[in-house]
Amino acid sequence: MSFQMRSRESKRLGPTRYGFVAQEVEQVLPNLVHGSGDQHRGLVYQDLLAVLTLAMKEQEKAIQESDAEVIEAQREVQSLLEQADMLERYLDEYEAGTPAEASELPSLF
C-alpha cells in the first residue's frame, strides 16, 4: 500500500511512502507485528526483510528447477519430432516402392 504522512506542525503531506497493512501481515506472520487489541499496530520491517529474502531465494530455486524441466521436455520433444520425420521419410520411401533394407534403417529408440 502507499500513503503520505502529514507533518504535525504544518499538516502538509510528506512524500509517498510504501508499506504493508499490519493486520494483513499478522494473519500470516504474527511474530512480525507489534501492538494488539485496539492499539496501533506496526511491523518489524527488518525481520520482514529477512523473511521476504528467504522466500525470494526459495522461489528462485523453484524457477530454476522448472526451467531445467522445461529444457529437458523441449529436448524430448525435439527428439520425438526428429524420429517422426525419419519415420515419415521411410514411409514415403516405402509407398514409392523403394523401401530401405532393414539393415539400413537406424534404430529409432
matplotlib code that plots the C-alpha trace (Angstrom):
import matplotlib.pyplot as plt

x = [0.0, 1.1, 0.4, 1.5, 2.1, 1.1, 3.6, 2.2, 3.3, 2.2, -0.3, 1.3, 1.6, 5.0, 6.4, 4.6, 5.7, 5.1, 4.3, 2.1, -1.1, 0.0, -3.3, -2.8, 0.7, -0.4, -2.6, 0.4, 3.4, 2.1, 5.6, 6.4, 3.6, 3.8, 0.7, -2.6, -6.2, -7.2, -3.6, -1.8, -0.1, 3.3, 5.7, 9.2, 10.4, 14.0, 12.6, 10.1, 13.0, 14.7, 11.5, 11.0, 14.6, 14.4, 11.1, 12.7, 15.6, 13.2, 11.2, 14.3, 15.4, 11.9, 12.1, 15.5, 14.2, 11.2, 13.4, 15.6, 12.4, 11.2, 14.6, 14.5, 11.0, 12.0, 14.8, 12.5, 10.0, 12.8, 14.0, 10.4, 9.9, 13.2, 12.0, 8.6, 10.4, 12.5, 9.5, 7.7, 10.6, 10.7, 7.0, 7.3, 10.1, 8.0, 5.0, 7.1, 8.3, 11.9, 12.0, 15.3, 16.6, 16.1, 19.8, 19.9, 17.3, 18.8, 17.5, 14.9, 15.0]
y = [0.0, 3.6, 6.5, 10.0, 11.2, 14.6, 16.6, 17.6, 21.2, 22.2, 19.5, 19.2, 15.9, 14.3, 12.1, 9.0, 6.0, 2.3, -0.4, -3.2, -3.4, -4.8, -6.7, -8.5, -9.5, -10.5, -13.2, -14.9, -13.9, -12.7, -12.5, -9.6, -7.4, -5.4, -4.0, -5.8, -5.2, -1.6, -0.4, 0.9, -2.0, -1.8, -4.1, -5.2, -4.4, -5.7, -9.1, -8.9, -8.2, -11.4, -13.5, -11.9, -12.5, -16.2, -16.5, -15.0, -17.4, -20.4, -19.0, -18.5, -22.2, -23.4, -21.3, -22.7, -26.3, -25.5, -24.1, -27.2, -29.4, -27.2, -27.5, -31.3, -31.5, -29.4, -31.8, -34.8, -33.1, -32.3, -35.9, -37.1, -34.7, -36.0, -39.6, -38.7, -37.0, -40.1, -42.4, -40.2, -40.4, -44.2, -44.4, -42.1, -44.4, -47.5, -46.1, -45.0, -48.6, -48.1, -49.3, -49.3, -52.6, -53.4, -53.3, -49.8, -48.5, -46.7, -47.6, -45.0, -45.9]
z = [0.0, -0.4, 1.9, 2.7, 6.3, 7.4, 9.4, 12.9, 12.6, 9.1, 8.3, 4.9, 3.2, 3.0, 0.3, -0.8, 1.3, 0.8, 3.4, 4.4, 6.4, 9.8, 10.3, 6.9, 7.8, 11.2, 9.7, 8.1, 10.3, 13.7, 15.2, 12.9, 14.3, 17.5, 19.2, 19.8, 20.5, 19.9, 19.9, 16.8, 15.1, 13.5, 11.7, 12.5, 9.0, 9.4, 10.3, 7.4, 5.1, 6.1, 5.6, 2.2, 1.2, 2.1, 0.2, -2.9, -2.7, -2.5, -5.3, -7.5, -6.8, -7.8, -11.0, -11.9, -11.3, -13.5, -16.2, -16.2, -16.6, -19.5, -21.2, -20.8, -22.1, -25.1, -25.9, -25.7, -28.0, -30.5, -30.4, -31.0, -33.9, -35.5, -35.0, -36.6, -39.5, -40.0, -39.9, -42.4, -44.8, -44.5, -45.1, -48.2, -49.5, -48.8, -50.5, -53.5, -53.8, -52.8, -49.2, -47.4, -46.3, -42.6, -42.0, -43.4, -41.0, -38.0, -34.6, -33.5, -29.8]

ax = plt.figure().add_subplot(projection="3d")
ax.plot(x, y, z, "-o")
ax.set_aspect("equal")
plt.show()
